[in-house]
Amino acid sequence: MAKSERQPTINDVARVAGVSKKTVSRVINRSPLLKADTREKVEAAIRELAYVPNPQARALALRRNFLIGLLHDNPNAQTVLNVQEGVLDAIRDTDFALVVRPVDRHSPRMLDDIRDFLEKQRLFGVLILPPVSENDALAALCRELGCGYVRMGSAQLDQGENLVMSNDRDAVGRAVDYLVEQGHQRIGLICGPDGFRSALERREGFKAAMKRHGLDVPAEMIAEGSYTFESGIAAAERLLAASPRPTAIFASNDEMAAGALHVARREGMAVPDDLSLVGFDDSPIAAHIWPPMTTVRWPIRAMAKAAAMKLIDPLEAGAQPSQFLSDLVERSSVARIEGA
């Protein structure tokens, strides 16, 4: 095309394809929510006009960069990695990029720091991980700045277009049901840290299921961890020092369950013959340790992908699921009690 000729614009593509400019934008951003024939018409118009999207020009027009931010204050590196992979699944083959921003939820300047970050980066939207996602003032800040946001959590934190959540309480209840079906009645709990809604949901799910089966949960059968391997070791040491000791332990994530397995082995206990273990997450560590860990599969990657899709295409956010169901993955770390 000669330099004097006008470069085709997104409006030209929309006119030739007979669709709206928003539809063209969705095709360019690889939105999965379009009919195949619509996508083909737009792609044909793009080829006919030799149209080349200009991310910088689009960013200037929108007053936003094509950046998805990820805000987190999470001690579990695997969780953050899984979320990143889910976001990358959503933005692959688009103009969007991912920016990861750790924050300190205990800092009195957290909201000021995030405000500064959002204003400088001009993000298209942010995905907020728990426990930071549980801060209503942060959601209000995003609305004030006109920055799209989606909160990830273990309970109903927001409206559907601004939320992806899992059913942690029910999922843990099913894990307890499974242990009871195998004859276990004295079951220990390694719970997550205070300040995490996921820790609360999993703890309450555990207690409710035990109560439903008519089983007590004495204080010595609950130990708090911090979602790390080392805290799982310390918590398991406390639980296994009780007399009588538990025949099974449910840990609120796989890292802590792996710590409990370490303690059991160190004390000469066989898993699952002397102690059954169940974790939560279905992270790689659960399948890689020996014996492979029975665990609750937390669909964190799929949740992150849906959250990113809501940010990329807010008008179609309602087409993305807001609730994801966890399921129990039975492996070799649970044994049936003889005679049960």
C-alpha positions in Angstrom: 0.0 0.0 0.0 1.4 3.4 -0.9 2.3 5.8 1.9 -0.2 8.3 0.7 -3.0 5.8 1.1 -4.9 5.7 4.3 -4.3 2.8 6.6 -7.4 0.7 7.2 -9.0 1.0 10.7 -11.1 -1.2 12.9 -14.1 0.8 11.7 -13.3 -0.2 8.1 -13.2 -3.9 9.1 -16.5 -3.6 11.0 -18.1 -2.0 7.9 -16.9 -4.6 5.4 -17.8 -7.5 7.8 -21.2 -6.0 8.6 -20.6 -6.2 12.4 -20.0 -3.8 15.2 -16.6 -2.5 16.2 -16.9 -4.4 19.5 -17.3 -7.6 17.6 -14.2 -6.9 15.6 -12.3 -6.2 18.8 -13.5 -9.6 20.2 -12.2 -11.4 17.2 -8.8 -9.6 17.5 -8.6 -10.5 21.2 -9.4 -14.2 20.4 -12.6 -14.2 22.5 -14.1 -17.7 22.5 -17.6 -16.3 22.8 -18.2 -15.7 19.1 -20.0 -17.8 16.6 -17.8 -19.4 14.0 -19.4 -17.7 11.0 -19.1 -14.3 12.6 -15.4 -14.9 13.3 -14.8 -16.0 9.8 -16.5 -12.9 8.3 -14.4 -10.6 10.4 -11.1 -12.5 9.7 -12.0 -12.4 6.0 -12.5 -8.6 6.2 -9.1 -8.3 8.0 -7.4 -10.2 5.2 -9.1 -8.3 2.5 -8.2 -4.9 3.9 -4.7 -6.0 5.1 -5.7 -4.5 8.5 -3.0 -4.8 11.2 -4.2 -4.1 14.7 -2.2 -1.4 16.5 -2.1 -2.2 20.3 -0.6 1.2 21.1 -3.3 3.1 19.3 -6.0 1.0 20.9 -4.4 1.5 24.3 -4.4 5.3 23.8 -8.1 5.2 22.6 -9.1 3.2 25.6 -6.8 5.0 28.0 -5.8 1.6 29.2 -2.8 -0.7 28.4 -3.5 -4.2 27.4 -2.2 -5.5 30.7 -3.8 -7.9 33.1 -2.6 -7.4 36.7 -2.3 -10.1 39.2 -2.4 -8.9 42.9 -1.5 -11.4 45.6 -0.1 -11.9 49.1 -0.1 -15.7 49.1 2.6 -17.8 50.8 2.0 -20.8 48.5 4.2 -20.3 45.4 2.4 -23.2 43.6 -0.9 -21.5 43.9 0.4 -18.3 42.4 2.0 -20.3 39.6 -1.2 -22.1 38.8 -3.1 -18.8 38.6 -0.5 -17.4 36.3 -0.8 -20.4 34.0 -4.6 -20.0 33.9 -4.3 -16.3 33.0 -1.8 -17.1 30.3 -4.2 -19.8 28.9 -6.8 -17.0 28.5 -4.5 -14.3 26.9 -2.5 -16.6 24.6 -2.7 -15.3 21.0 -4.1 -11.9 22.2 -2.4 -8.5 22.6 -2.8 -8.9 26.4 0.2 -9.4 28.8 0.4 -10.3 32.5 1.9 -8.2 35.2 2.4 -9.9 38.6 2.4 -7.6 41.7 3.0 -9.0 45.2 1.4 -6.9 48.0 1.6 -6.8 51.7 -1.9 -7.1 53.2 -0.6 -6.2 56.6 0.9 -2.9 55.5 -1.1 0.3 56.4 -0.1 1.6 53.0 -1.4 -1.3 51.0 -4.3 0.5 49.4 -2.1 3.6 48.6 0.5 1.4 47.0 -2.1 -0.4 44.9 -3.7 2.9 43.9 -0.3 4.1 42.7 0.4 0.9 40.8 -3.0 1.0 39.1 -2.7 4.6 38.1 0.8 4.3 36.7 0.3 1.1 34.8 -3.2 1.9 33.5 -4.2 -1.7 33.6 -7.0 -3.1 31.6 -8.1 -5.1 34.7 -6.8 -6.9 37.7 -7.3 -10.4 39.1 -7.1 -10.4 42.9 -6.1 -13.6 44.8 -7.1 -14.5 48.3 -6.7 -13.3 51.0 -6.3 -9.8 49.4 -9.4 -10.5 47.4 -11.4 -10.5 50.6 -10.7 -6.7 51.1 -13.8 -4.8 50.1 -12.0 -1.5 50.2 -9.7 -2.8 47.4 -12.7 -3.7 45.3 -14.1 -0.2 45.9 -10.7 1.3 44.9 -10.8 -0.6 41.6 -14.3 0.7 40.9 -13.3 4.3 41.8 -10.4 4.1 39.3 -12.5 2.5 36.6 -10.2 -0.5 36.6 -12.0 -3.9 35.9 -11.4 -6.5 38.6 -12.2 -10.1 39.4 -11.9 -11.4 42.9 -10.9 -15.1 43.4 -12.2 -16.7 46.6 -13.7 -19.6 48.5 -17.0 -17.9 49.2 -19.4 -15.3 47.7 -17.3 -12.1 47.8 -18.9 -10.0 45.0 -21.3 -10.0 42.0 -20.9 -12.7 39.4 -19.1 -10.6 36.9 -16.5 -9.7 39.5 -16.0 -13.1 41.1 -14.8 -16.7 40.6 -15.2 -18.9 43.6 -14.9 -22.5 44.7 -17.0 -24.7 47.0 -14.3 -25.4 49.6 -16.7 -26.0 52.5 -18.7 -28.7 50.7 -15.5 -30.3 49.1 -13.9 -30.7 52.5 -17.1 -32.2 53.8 -16.9 -34.9 51.1 -13.3 -35.6 52.0 -14.3 -36.2 55.6 -17.2 -38.4 54.5 -14.7 -40.5 52.6 -12.4 -40.9 55.6 -15.4 -41.9 57.8 -16.5 -44.4 55.2 -13.1 -46.0 55.6 -13.7 -46.4 59.3 -11.8 -43.4 60.6 -13.4 -41.6 63.6 -10.4 -39.8 65.2 -9.4 -37.4 62.5 -7.0 -34.6 62.9 -7.2 -31.3 61.1 -4.3 -29.1 59.9 -6.1 -25.9 59.2 -4.9 -22.8 57.3 -3.9 -19.5 58.8 -6.2 -16.9 60.3 -7.0 -14.1 57.8 -7.6 -16.5 54.9 -11.3 -17.1 54.0 -10.2 -20.4 52.4 -8.9 -21.5 55.8 -12.2 -20.6 57.5 -14.3 -22.4 54.8 -12.2 -25.6 55.0 -12.1 -25.6 58.8 -15.9 -25.1 59.0 -16.5 -27.7 56.3 -14.4 -30.2 58.3 -16.2 -29.5 61.6 -19.7 -29.6 60.0 -19.0 -33.0 58.4 -17.6 -34.5 61.7 -20.7 -33.2 63.5 -22.9 -34.7 60.8 -21.3 -38.1 61.5 -21.7 -37.7 65.3 -17.9 -37.3 65.8 -16.2 -35.0 68.2 -13.3 -32.7 67.3 -11.3 -32.1 70.5 -8.9 -29.2 70.7 -5.9 -31.5 70.5 -7.1 -32.7 67.1 -6.8 -29.2 65.5 -3.5 -27.6 64.6 -3.0 -24.4 62.7 -0.5 -24.1 59.8 0.3 -21.4 57.3 -0.1 -23.3 54.0 3.7 -24.1 54.0 5.5 -27.4 54.2 7.3 -26.4 57.3 4.1 -25.4 59.1 2.7 -28.8 58.1 5.6 -30.5 59.9 5.0 -28.4 63.1 1.2 -29.0 63.0 1.6 -32.8 62.5 4.1 -33.0 65.3 1.4 -31.6 67.6 -1.4 -33.8 66.3 0.7 -37.0 66.5 1.8 -36.2 70.0 -1.8 -36.6 71.2 -2.9 -39.8 73.0 -4.6 -41.5 71.4 -3.3 -40.1 68.2 -5.4 -39.6 65.1 -5.8 -42.5 62.6 -6.2 -39.9 59.8 -5.3 -36.3 59.2 -6.9 -33.8 56.8 -4.6 -31.0 55.8 -6.0 -27.8 54.3 -3.4 -27.9 51.5 -1.0 -30.4 49.9 2.1 -28.6 51.1 1.1 -29.1 54.7 -0.1 -32.7 54.0 3.4 -33.4 52.6 4.8 -32.0 55.9 2.6 -34.4 57.8 3.9 -37.3 55.7 7.4 -36.3 56.5 6.7 -36.4 60.2 5.0 -39.8 60.0 7.9 -41.3 58.2 10.4 -39.8 60.7 8.4 -41.3 63.5 8.4 -44.8 61.9 4.8 -44.7 60.9 3.6 -46.2 57.7 1.3 -44.2 55.4 -1.5 -45.3 55.0 -1.4 -48.4 57.2 -0.7 -46.4 60.5 -1.9 -43.0 59.3 -4.1 -41.9 56.5 -3.6 -38.5 54.9 -5.7 -36.2 52.7 -4.7 -32.9 51.3 -6.3 -30.1 49.3 -5.3 -28.5 46.0 -4.2 -31.5 43.9 -0.9 -29.7 43.3 2.0 -31.6 41.6 3.5 -32.5 45.0 0.4 -34.6 45.8 1.0 -36.9 42.8 4.8 -36.9 43.1 5.3 -38.0 46.7 5.1 -41.6 47.9 2.5 -42.8 48.5 0.6 -40.5 46.1 -1.7 -38.3 48.1 -5.5 -38.4 48.2 -6.5 -34.8 47.9 -9.3 -32.4 46.9 -8.7 -31.1 43.4 -9.0 -27.3 43.5 -9.6 -26.1 39.9 -7.5 -23.1 40.4 -6.1 -22.9 36.8 -9.6 -23.1 35.3 -10.8 -20.5 37.8 -8.0 -18.1 36.8 -8.7 -18.6 33.1 -12.3 -17.7 33.6 -11.4 -14.7 35.7 -9.1 -13.4 33.0 -11.7 -14.0 30.3 -14.1 -11.8 32.4 -11.5 -9.1 32.4 -10.7 -9.3 28.7 -14.4 -9.2 27.6 -16.5 -7.5 30.4 -19.6 -7.4 28.2 -19.6 -11.2 28.1 -18.4 -11.7 31.7 -21.8 -13.3 32.5 -21.1 -16.1 30.0 -18.1 -17.2 32.2 -18.8 -19.4 35.2 -18.5 -17.8 38.6 -18.5 -21.0 40.7 -16.2 -24.0 40.3 -16.7 -27.4 41.9 -13.8 -29.3 43.6 -13.8 -33.0 43.7 -11.9 -35.7 45.6 -9.0 -37.5 44.0 -8.5 -40.9 45.6 -4.9 -42.1 45.6 -2.9 -44.3 47.9 -2.6 -42.3 51.2 -5.8 -43.5 52.7 -6.4 -47.1 54.0 -9.5 -48.7 55.5 -9.4 -49.5 59.1 -9.6 -53.2 59.6 -12.9 -54.3 61.1 -14.6 -51.0 60.3 
